[in-house]
Amino acid sequence: MLANSYLIADSGSTKTDWVIISPGAETKSFQSAGINPFYQTVEEIIPVLETQVMPHLGGAVEKVFFYGAGCADEKSSRPVTNALSHCLPAASTIEVASDMLGAARGLCGHTPGLACILGTGANNAFYDGRNIVRSIGSLGFWLGDEGSGSYLGKTLVVHYLQNELPADLHADFAERYPEINRLNVLDHAYKKPYPNRYFATFSQFIAENIKHPFMHNLVENAFGLFIEKYILKHENAVDYPVHFTGSIAFYYQDILKNILKKKGLKAGGILKSPLEGLVQYYS
């Protein structure tokens, strides 16, 4: 690997997408487990880097640009910065910033717009073409994240446990997840690590049954909440394109575009990952 290679990461709570840019060589992409300093210490992050990232590098990396969930500022990002410094001591530059800034740069490039994340978690920001100017901060999994995969999954499970699903969906869910009961869910929610990841796994059941009116309405209502609580609070939101990244936005983009239209907003790009745009941004 050439010494002036760039390593760029877009990390959520569930997974991290990585790309290596080397002059004169093909761009290489791979994935690792999610890295989030809100939930992980530097001692927990280092093994992820050593086992799931380092084997892909094959040599020195000059610059590292890591955009991740939980990396709101220098203090909160420190576990990631320290872990990267430990594993990549030859790197001359290691920059760690929020996944929101990464999404904004990947989605908008150098053009102003509204950038949003709808993956395991949810976030939003107004971007001026270089930096985030304003963000209507989400309160995280327990108190916010409307529209995210964890929110959708949590909502579905609550409907199931409270016998609010239509009979056909209730039967299908019970067959698919026979281990699900009140005590099991409460254990995952309050005692086990990464409850956001746990509940996000149930969004797959929603995707498989999205043609069912109940599921369609569940997703539509969640997106409507996200837009009302976050997007419409940005001044002059109707004047800018609203871009999205994340698996939830990507796979439910038809519903998302329809809700944006109903709210009088302009749909921008909808990408599964902002990495392609970030490669262009740094190129």
SULRA-V674949 format. One record per residue. RES is the residue in three letters. SS is DSSP state (H for helix, E for strand, - for the rest). Layout:
BEGIN
RES:SS  RES:SS
END
This chain:
BEGIN
MET:-  LEU:-  ALA:-  ASN:-  SER:-  TYR:E  LEU:E  ILE:E  ALA:E  ASP:E  SER:E  GLY:-  SER:-  THR:-  LYS:E  THR:E  ASP:E  TRP:E  VAL:E  ILE:E  ILE:E  SER:-  PRO:-  GLY:-  ALA:-  GLU:-  THR:-  LYS:E  SER:E  PHE:E  GLN:E  SER:E  ALA:E  GLY:-  ILE:-  ASN:-  PRO:-  PHE:-  TYR:-  GLN:-  THR:-  VAL:H  GLU:H  GLU:H  ILE:H  ILE:H  PRO:H  VAL:H  LEU:H  GLU:H  THR:H  GLN:H  VAL:H  MET:H  PRO:H  HIS:H  LEU:H  GLY:-  GLY:-  ALA:-  VAL:-  GLU:-  LYS:E  VAL:E  PHE:E  PHE:E  TYR:E  GLY:E  ALA:-  GLY:-  CYS:-  ALA:-  ASP:-  GLU:H  LYS:H  SER:H  SER:H  ARG:H  PRO:H  VAL:H  THR:H  ASN:H  ALA:H  LEU:H  SER:H  HIS:H  CYS:H  LEU:-  PRO:-  ALA:-  ALA:-  SER:-  THR:E  ILE:E  GLU:E  VAL:E  ALA:E  SER:E  ASP:H  MET:H  LEU:H  GLY:H  ALA:H  ALA:H  ARG:H  GLY:H  LEU:H  CYS:H  GLY:-  HIS:-  THR:-  PRO:-  GLY:E  LEU:E  ALA:E  CYS:E  ILE:E  LEU:E  GLY:-  THR:-  GLY:-  ALA:E  ASN:E  ASN:E  ALA:E  PHE:E  TYR:E  ASP:-  GLY:-  ARG:-  ASN:-  ILE:E  VAL:E  ARG:E  SER:-  ILE:-  GLY:-  SER:-  LEU:-  GLY:H  PHE:H  TRP:H  LEU:H  GLY:-  ASP:-  GLU:-  GLY:-  SER:-  GLY:H  SER:H  TYR:H  LEU:H  GLY:H  LYS:H  THR:H  LEU:H  VAL:H  VAL:H  HIS:H  TYR:H  LEU:H  GLN:-  ASN:-  GLU:-  LEU:-  PRO:-  ALA:H  ASP:H  LEU:H  HIS:H  ALA:H  ASP:H  PHE:H  ALA:H  GLU:H  ARG:H  TYR:-  PRO:-  GLU:-  ILE:-  ASN:-  ARG:H  LEU:H  ASN:H  VAL:H  LEU:H  ASP:H  HIS:H  ALA:H  TYR:H  LYS:-  LYS:-  PRO:-  TYR:-  PRO:H  ASN:H  ARG:H  TYR:H  PHE:H  ALA:H  THR:-  PHE:-  SER:H  GLN:H  PHE:H  ILE:H  ALA:H  GLU:H  ASN:-  ILE:-  LYS:-  HIS:-  PRO:H  PHE:H  MET:H  HIS:H  ASN:H  LEU:H  VAL:H  GLU:H  ASN:H  ALA:H  PHE:H  GLY:H  LEU:H  PHE:H  ILE:H  GLU:H  LYS:H  TYR:-  ILE:H  LEU:H  LYS:H  HIS:-  GLU:-  ASN:-  ALA:H  VAL:H  ASP:H  TYR:-  PRO:E  VAL:E  HIS:E  PHE:E  THR:E  GLY:-  SER:H  ILE:H  ALA:H  PHE:H  TYR:H  TYR:-  GLN:H  ASP:H  ILE:H  LEU:H  LYS:H  ASN:H  ILE:H  LEU:H  LYS:H  LYS:H  LYS:-  GLY:-  LEU:-  LYS:E  ALA:E  GLY:E  GLY:E  ILE:E  LEU:E  LYS:-  SER:-  PRO:-  LEU:H  GLU:H  GLY:H  LEU:H  VAL:H  GLN:H  TYR:H  TYR:H  SER:-
END
